[in-house]
């Protein structure tokens, strides 16, 4: 038994025309959009693992940057927990947290650019191989 390259149905080895989709098995182009087992589906572009990892890490840095920007407590109110406070004055802590926020956003932007570069390089190499 073999499978039809167009509709993926199992057919006998000696069949020349698929009884399900009426595809001539000598012809390699599909007659409809079902291309599960064709070479075109195997050669499709997928994002490299490096890009996905880079984008995920960038999302973590963006979330951390927003946390540094919005989560602040100097410990003067109940429950007296200190959150993102480093020195005695509120203004100084805001300046420090703003610098941390900018740094995390710059790191995230750098990782997005790096991930996009990985994807573009893979797309170019796939294009050259064809």
C-alpha positions in Angstrom: 0.0 0.0 0.0 1.1 3.6 -0.7 -0.5 7.0 0.0 -1.7 9.4 -2.5 0.5 12.5 -2.5 -2.6 14.7 -3.1 -5.3 13.5 -0.6 -3.1 11.2 1.6 -5.5 8.2 1.2 -4.1 4.7 1.1 -4.2 3.2 -2.3 -2.8 0.1 -4.0 0.8 0.1 -5.4 -0.4 -0.5 -9.0 -3.0 2.3 -9.1 -2.1 5.0 -11.7 -5.1 7.4 -10.9 -6.2 7.9 -7.3 -9.8 6.6 -6.9 -10.6 9.2 -4.2 -9.3 12.5 -5.7 -8.9 11.4 -9.3 -5.2 12.6 -9.3 -2.9 11.2 -11.9 -0.1 9.8 -9.9 2.4 10.4 -12.7 1.8 14.1 -12.3 3.5 15.7 -9.3 1.3 18.9 -8.9 -1.6 18.7 -6.5 -5.1 19.4 -7.8 -6.3 20.9 -4.6 -4.9 22.7 -1.5 -4.3 19.4 0.4 -0.5 19.1 0.4 0.2 17.0 3.5 2.7 14.6 2.0 4.1 16.7 -0.9 7.5 18.1 -1.2 6.2 21.6 -1.1 4.9 21.1 2.4 8.2 19.6 3.5 10.2 22.6 2.1 8.0 25.2 3.9 9.6 27.8 6.2 9.5 27.3 9.9 11.0 29.6 12.5 14.4 28.4 13.8 14.6 27.4 17.4 17.0 30.2 18.1 14.5 32.8 16.9 11.7 31.3 19.1 14.1 31.2 22.1 15.2 34.8 21.5 11.5 36.0 21.2 10.6 34.2 24.4 13.5 35.7 26.3 12.6 39.1 24.9 9.0 38.7 26.2 10.4 37.9 29.7 12.6 41.0 29.6 9.6 43.2 28.6 7.6 41.7 31.5 10.4 42.4 33.9 10.8 45.9 32.6 7.1 46.6 33.2 7.4 45.1 36.7 10.3 47.4 37.5 8.3 50.3 36.2 5.0 49.7 38.0 5.7 47.6 41.1 7.1 49.9 43.8 6.7 50.0 47.5 9.1 51.7 49.9 7.9 49.7 52.9 6.3 52.7 54.8 2.7 51.2 54.6 1.3 47.9 55.7 2.4 45.1 55.0 5.8 46.9 55.1 7.2 44.9 52.2 9.9 46.6 50.2 9.5 46.2 46.5 12.0 47.7 44.0 13.3 50.1 46.7 17.1 50.4 46.9 17.8 53.7 48.7 16.0 55.9 51.2 14.4 58.4 48.8 11.4 57.7 46.5 12.8 60.0 43.8 16.1 58.1 43.7 14.3 54.8 43.6 12.2 56.0 40.7 15.3 57.0 38.8 17.0 53.7 39.5 13.9 51.7 38.4 13.5 53.8 35.3 17.1 52.9 34.3 16.4 49.2 35.0 13.3 49.5 32.8 15.1 51.1 29.9 17.9 48.4 30.2 15.3 45.6 30.1 13.5 47.1 27.1 16.8 47.6 25.2 17.7 44.0 25.9 14.3 42.9 24.7 14.7 44.9 21.5 18.2 43.5 20.9 16.8 39.9 21.3 14.0 40.6 18.9 16.4 41.9 16.3 18.7 38.9 16.9 15.7 36.5 16.5 14.6 38.2 13.4 18.1 38.0 12.0 18.2 34.2 12.6 14.8 33.9 10.7 15.9 36.0 7.8 19.2 34.1 7.4 17.3 30.8 7.4 14.8 32.2 4.8 17.7 33.4 2.6 19.5 30.0 2.8 16.3 28.1 2.0 15.7 30.4 -1.0 19.3 29.8 -2.3 18.9 26.1 -1.9 15.9 26.0 -4.2 
